[in-house]
Amino acid sequence: MRICLAVDIGSYYIKIVEGSIKKEKFYIRTAGITRNPFPNAHISLNENIQKKFVGFLKDFLKKIGVKRRETICSISGEEVIIHYFDIPDVPENEIKNIVDLELLQVVPGGLEKFEFDYTILPAHTAGKKTVMLAGMTKAKCDFFVDTLVMAGLKPIIMDVGSIALANCFLSLNKQNQGNPTLLINAGAANTSIAIPERNGFIFVREIDFGGNRINQELSKMKKISMAEAEQIKKNPVFKNEVENILQSLTEEALQEILTSLKYFEARTQKKVERFLLTGGSSLLPGFVKIIEKFLGIPGEIWTPISGLYENCRTDEPECVQVCFSTVLGLAARKLI
């Protein structure tokens, strides 16, 4: 039996899952979600904000009864560089040198200032291998690790949010052998997408779009604070108004998703047949319908924690079902 603690720190919510894996089945011992009062404090490089965040995180871990210290965490958003490239089918001991040369072309500041890892994916082309590389500046990775250590945790693995999203889907849908599914995790500040091909190619991407854009537009239109805009966004009275704003603001992000679909389908020769929408911003009115119309494929809201755990500690129960895809993917990452 493997016991794990997964921590997903978003710009709006902090999500935590502690559980165990036995015979490839995941059991949740405790889980919690809380509003993050210090957005991006874990990578901000601001030590004063970091100290305040650490105190808040310590209190929350204690409140939900976390016992495990070894932690799997994730990074996401525009800070993360994700890069795909093909290489010749060379021996494994030669791949690292090729990756380093490629990084020199795509990473500003030099390799010594960049923390990264890579994996080899099926290239779908004879004589080729595909490298999926992901990373972030070393300074921010180190700052994040230090933040967790100061909170009493022991970080052992740092993953990427969109990869964890894919892990969540694959681990919870082991029998699904149909056409690939597009996964969209729409958060407050950014959106993670993943298109996983079981035992094959996996496409992931971080997109600079989230529910905060709606708040900013409402704040500007109505001359109100961002906090007031957040409440209006959730009020059914303003449903049509929020949906119209969402429609006007999502075109660029949806175009990026459509481009990603075409890239995946060209690489794999497989058609994406549907999408699953999750994350706090998935609850915005009409979002599924807007995506369906733009992409031309059906979709639905995805609630991955549903049926796994019913006693999540939270002050905002409406968001529980749709906010746990990344953190569950972190907890289950060794299952696949």
C-alpha positions as CSV (number, residue, x, y, z in Angstrom):
1,M,0.0,0.0,0.0
2,R,1.3,3.5,-0.9
3,I,0.2,6.5,1.1
4,C,0.4,9.9,-0.6
5,L,-0.3,13.6,0.0
6,A,-1.1,15.7,-3.0
7,V,-1.2,19.5,-2.9
8,D,-2.5,21.7,-5.8
9,I,-2.1,25.4,-5.1
10,G,-4.1,27.5,-7.5
11,S,-4.5,31.2,-7.8
12,Y,-8.0,31.0,-6.3
13,Y,-8.2,27.7,-4.5
14,I,-5.9,25.4,-2.6
15,K,-6.8,21.7,-3.0
16,I,-5.4,18.9,-0.8
17,V,-5.9,15.1,-1.0
18,E,-4.4,12.6,1.4
19,G,-5.0,8.9,0.6
20,S,-3.6,5.5,-0.1
21,I,-3.3,3.3,-3.2
22,K,-4.0,-0.4,-2.7
23,K,-4.2,-2.9,-5.5
24,E,-4.3,0.0,-8.0
25,K,-7.4,1.5,-6.3
26,F,-7.3,4.9,-4.7
27,Y,-8.8,5.5,-1.2
28,I,-9.1,9.1,0.1
29,R,-8.4,9.5,3.9
30,T,-9.0,13.3,3.9
31,A,-9.5,16.1,1.4
32,G,-10.0,19.8,1.6
33,I,-10.4,22.9,-0.5
34,T,-10.1,26.5,0.6
35,R,-9.9,30.0,-0.9
36,N,-6.3,31.0,-1.4
37,P,-5.9,34.5,0.2
38,F,-2.4,34.9,-1.3
39,P,-2.6,34.1,-5.1
40,N,0.7,32.9,-6.6
41,A,2.5,33.4,-3.2
42,H,4.3,30.1,-3.7
43,I,6.1,31.3,-6.8
44,S,6.1,35.1,-6.3
45,L,9.7,35.3,-5.0
46,N,8.2,37.7,-2.4
47,E,9.4,36.5,1.0
48,N,6.9,38.6,3.1
49,I,3.9,37.2,1.2
50,Q,5.5,33.8,1.4
51,K,5.6,33.8,5.2
52,K,1.9,34.8,5.4
53,F,1.0,32.1,3.0
54,V,3.0,29.5,4.9
55,G,1.1,30.3,8.1
56,F,-2.2,30.0,6.3
57,L,-1.2,26.6,4.7
58,K,0.0,25.2,8.0
59,D,-3.4,26.1,9.6
60,F,-5.3,24.5,6.8
61,L,-3.3,21.3,6.8
62,K,-4.0,21.0,10.5
63,K,-7.6,21.8,10.1
64,I,-8.3,19.0,7.7
65,G,-6.1,16.5,9.7
66,V,-3.3,15.8,7.2
67,K,-0.8,13.4,8.6
68,R,1.5,12.7,5.7
69,R,4.5,14.9,5.0
70,E,5.9,13.5,1.7
71,T,4.2,15.7,-0.9
72,I,3.4,15.6,-4.6
73,C,2.8,19.1,-5.9
74,S,2.3,20.8,-9.3
75,I,3.0,23.9,-11.3
76,S,0.8,25.4,-14.0
77,G,0.0,28.5,-16.0
78,E,2.1,30.7,-18.2
79,E,5.1,30.3,-16.0
80,V,5.5,26.7,-17.3
81,I,7.2,26.0,-20.6
82,I,5.9,22.9,-22.5
83,H,7.7,22.0,-25.6
84,Y,7.4,19.1,-28.1
85,F,10.0,18.1,-30.7
86,D,11.0,15.1,-32.7
87,I,14.4,13.5,-32.6
88,P,16.0,10.6,-34.5
89,D,15.6,7.1,-33.1
90,V,18.9,7.3,-31.3
91,P,20.1,5.2,-28.2
92,E,18.8,6.4,-24.9
93,N,22.2,7.5,-23.6
94,E,22.3,10.1,-26.5
95,I,18.9,11.7,-25.8
96,K,20.0,14.0,-22.9
97,N,22.6,15.8,-25.1
98,I,20.0,16.4,-27.8
99,V,17.5,17.7,-25.3
100,D,20.1,20.1,-23.9
101,L,20.8,21.5,-27.3
102,E,17.1,22.0,-28.0
103,L,16.6,23.8,-24.7
104,L,19.3,26.3,-25.6
105,Q,17.0,27.3,-28.5
106,V,13.8,27.7,-26.5
107,V,14.7,28.6,-23.0
108,P,15.8,32.2,-22.2
109,G,18.5,32.7,-19.6
110,G,20.4,29.4,-20.1
111,L,19.9,25.9,-18.8
112,E,21.5,26.6,-15.4
113,K,18.5,28.8,-14.6
114,F,15.9,26.3,-15.7
115,E,14.4,23.3,-13.9
116,F,13.0,20.7,-16.3
117,D,12.3,17.1,-17.1
118,Y,11.2,15.3,-20.2
119,T,9.7,12.0,-21.4
120,I,9.7,10.1,-24.7
121,L,6.4,9.6,-26.5
122,P,5.5,7.5,-29.5
123,A,6.2,9.6,-32.6
124,H,3.8,7.9,-35.0
125,T,6.6,8.3,-37.5
126,A,9.1,5.6,-38.4
127,G,12.6,6.3,-37.3
128,K,11.5,9.1,-35.0
129,K,10.9,9.7,-31.3
130,T,8.9,12.6,-29.8
131,V,10.2,14.4,-26.7
132,M,7.8,16.2,-24.4
133,L,9.7,18.6,-22.2
134,A,8.3,20.7,-19.4
135,G,9.9,23.1,-16.9
136,M,10.0,26.4,-15.2
137,T,12.7,28.8,-14.0
138,K,14.9,27.3,-11.3
139,A,14.4,30.3,-9.0
140,K,10.6,29.9,-8.9
141,C,10.8,26.1,-8.5
142,D,13.2,26.5,-5.6
143,F,11.0,29.1,-4.0
144,F,7.9,26.8,-4.3
145,V,9.8,23.9,-2.7
146,D,11.0,26.2,0.1
147,T,7.4,27.3,0.7
148,L,6.2,23.8,1.2
149,V,9.2,22.9,3.4
150,M,8.4,26.0,5.6
151,A,4.9,24.7,5.9
152,G,6.2,21.4,7.3
153,L,5.9,19.3,4.2
154,K,8.5,17.3,2.3
155,P,8.1,17.8,-1.4
156,I,9.3,14.7,-3.4
157,I,7.7,15.2,-6.8
158,M,6.8,18.4,-8.8
159,D,4.5,17.7,-11.7
160,V,2.8,19.9,-14.3
161,G,-0.9,20.7,-13.9
162,S,-2.0,19.7,-17.4
163,I,-0.1,16.4,-17.1
164,A,-1.8,15.7,-13.8
165,L,-5.1,16.4,-15.5
166,A,-4.3,13.6,-18.0
167,N,-3.2,11.3,-15.2
168,C,-6.5,11.8,-13.4
169,F,-8.5,10.9,-16.4
170,L,-6.5,7.8,-17.4
171,S,-6.4,6.4,-13.8
172,L,-10.1,6.8,-13.3
173,N,-11.1,5.6,-16.8
174,K,-9.0,2.4,-17.2
175,Q,-11.6,0.7,-19.4
176,N,-12.0,3.6,-21.8
177,Q,-10.6,2.4,-25.1
178,G,-12.6,4.7,-27.4
179,N,-11.4,7.8,-29.3
180,P,-9.4,10.3,-27.3
181,T,-11.1,12.8,-25.0
182,L,-10.2,16.5,-24.7
183,L,-9.9,17.5,-21.0
184,I,-10.3,21.2,-20.1
185,N,-9.5,22.4,-16.6
186,A,-10.7,26.0,-16.4
187,G,-9.4,27.8,-13.4
188,A,-9.4,31.4,-12.1
189,A,-6.1,32.5,-13.8
190,N,-5.4,29.9,-16.4
191,T,-6.7,26.9,-18.3
192,S,-5.0,23.5,-18.5
193,I,-5.8,21.2,-21.4
194,A,-4.8,17.6,-22.0
195,I,-5.6,15.0,-24.7
196,P,-4.3,11.7,-23.6
197,E,-3.9,8.7,-25.8
198,R,-3.7,5.6,-23.6
199,N,-0.3,4.0,-23.8
200,G,0.6,6.5,-26.5
201,F,0.9,10.2,-27.3
202,I,-0.2,12.8,-24.7
203,F,-0.7,16.4,-25.7
204,V,-0.8,19.0,-22.8
205,R,-0.9,22.8,-22.8
206,E,-1.3,25.7,-20.4
207,I,-3.5,28.6,-21.7
208,D,-3.6,32.1,-20.3
209,F,-7.3,32.3,-19.7
210,G,-9.5,32.0,-16.6
211,G,-12.5,33.1,-14.7
212,N,-10.7,36.2,-13.5
213,R,-11.2,37.7,-17.0
214,I,-14.9,37.7,-16.4
215,N,-14.5,39.4,-13.0
216,Q,-12.3,42.1,-14.6
217,E,-14.9,42.8,-17.3
218,L,-17.8,42.9,-14.8
219,S,-15.7,45.2,-12.5
220,K,-15.0,47.6,-15.4
221,M,-18.6,47.6,-16.8
222,K,-20.3,48.1,-13.4
223,K,-17.6,50.1,-11.7
224,I,-17.4,47.6,-8.8
225,S,-14.6,45.8,-7.0
226,M,-13.3,42.4,-8.1
227,A,-14.7,40.8,-5.0
228,E,-18.2,42.2,-5.9
229,A,-17.7,41.0,-9.4
230,E,-17.0,37.5,-8.2
231,Q,-20.3,37.5,-6.3
232,I,-22.3,38.8,-9.3
233,K,-20.7,36.2,-11.5
234,K,-22.2,33.5,-9.3
235,N,-25.6,35.1,-9.0
236,P,-28.3,33.5,-11.2
237,V,-29.9,36.9,-11.7
238,F,-27.0,37.9,-13.9
239,K,-26.7,34.6,-15.8
240,N,-27.4,35.9,-19.3
241,E,-25.1,38.9,-18.8
242,V,-22.3,36.7,-17.6
243,E,-22.8,34.2,-20.5
244,N,-22.6,37.1,-23.0
245,I,-19.4,38.3,-21.5
246,L,-18.0,34.8,-21.5
247,Q,-18.9,34.4,-25.2
248,S,-17.0,37.6,-26.1
249,L,-13.9,36.8,-24.1
250,T,-13.3,33.1,-24.9
251,E,-12.7,33.3,-28.7
252,E,-8.9,33.6,-28.4
253,A,-8.6,30.8,-25.8
254,L,-10.9,28.5,-27.8
255,Q,-8.9,29.1,-30.9
256,E,-5.8,27.9,-29.1
257,I,-7.7,24.8,-28.0
258,L,-8.9,24.2,-31.5
259,T,-5.3,24.5,-32.8
260,S,-4.2,22.0,-30.2
261,L,-7.0,19.6,-31.3
262,K,-5.8,19.8,-34.9
263,Y,-2.2,19.2,-33.9
264,F,-3.1,16.1,-31.8
265,E,-5.3,14.7,-34.6
266,A,-2.6,15.3,-37.2
267,R,0.1,13.5,-35.0
268,T,-2.0,10.5,-34.1
269,Q,-4.5,10.2,-37.0
270,K,-7.2,9.8,-34.3
271,K,-10.3,11.9,-34.0
272,V,-11.1,13.6,-30.6
273,E,-14.8,12.7,-30.1
274,R,-15.8,14.8,-27.0
275,F,-14.5,17.1,-24.3
276,L,-14.8,17.1,-20.5
277,L,-14.9,20.5,-18.8
278,T,-13.8,20.9,-15.1
279,G,-12.3,23.4,-12.8
280,G,-13.9,26.3,-10.9
281,S,-14.7,28.3,-14.0
282,S,-16.5,25.3,-15.6
283,L,-19.6,26.4,-13.6
284,L,-19.8,29.7,-15.6
285,P,-23.3,29.8,-17.3
286,G,-23.3,28.5,-20.8
287,F,-19.6,27.5,-20.9
288,V,-20.2,24.0,-22.2
289,K,-22.5,25.2,-24.9
290,I,-20.0,27.9,-26.0
291,I,-17.2,25.3,-26.3
292,E,-19.4,22.8,-28.2
293,K,-20.4,25.4,-30.8
294,F,-16.7,26.5,-31.3
295,L,-15.1,23.1,-31.4
296,G,-17.9,21.2,-33.1
297,I,-17.8,18.3,-30.6
298,P,-20.1,17.4,-27.6
299,G,-19.0,18.0,-24.1
300,E,-20.1,17.9,-20.4
301,I,-19.0,18.9,-16.9
302,W,-16.6,16.5,-15.4
303,T,-16.7,15.8,-11.6
304,P,-13.8,13.4,-11.0
305,I,-14.1,13.3,-7.2
306,S,-17.7,12.3,-7.4
307,G,-18.2,8.8,-5.8
308,L,-14.6,8.8,-4.4
309,Y,-15.1,11.0,-1.4
310,E,-18.1,12.8,0.1
311,N,-16.7,14.5,3.2
312,C,-14.5,17.2,1.7
313,R,-13.7,20.1,4.1
314,T,-14.7,23.3,2.4
315,D,-16.6,26.5,2.9
316,E,-17.7,26.6,-0.8
317,P,-19.4,23.2,-1.5
318,E,-20.6,24.2,-5.0
319,C,-17.0,24.0,-6.3
320,V,-15.9,20.7,-4.7
321,Q,-17.0,18.4,-7.5
322,V,-15.2,20.3,-10.3
323,C,-12.0,21.4,-8.6
324,F,-10.2,18.2,-7.9
325,S,-8.9,16.9,-11.2
326,T,-5.3,18.1,-10.9
327,V,-4.8,17.1,-7.3
328,L,-6.3,13.6,-7.9
329,G,-4.0,13.3,-10.9
330,L,-1.1,14.1,-8.6
331,A,-2.2,11.6,-6.0
332,A,-2.7,8.8,-8.6
333,R,0.3,9.6,-10.9
334,K,2.1,6.3,-10.2
335,L,-0.9,4.3,-11.2
336,I,-0.2,4.7,-14.9
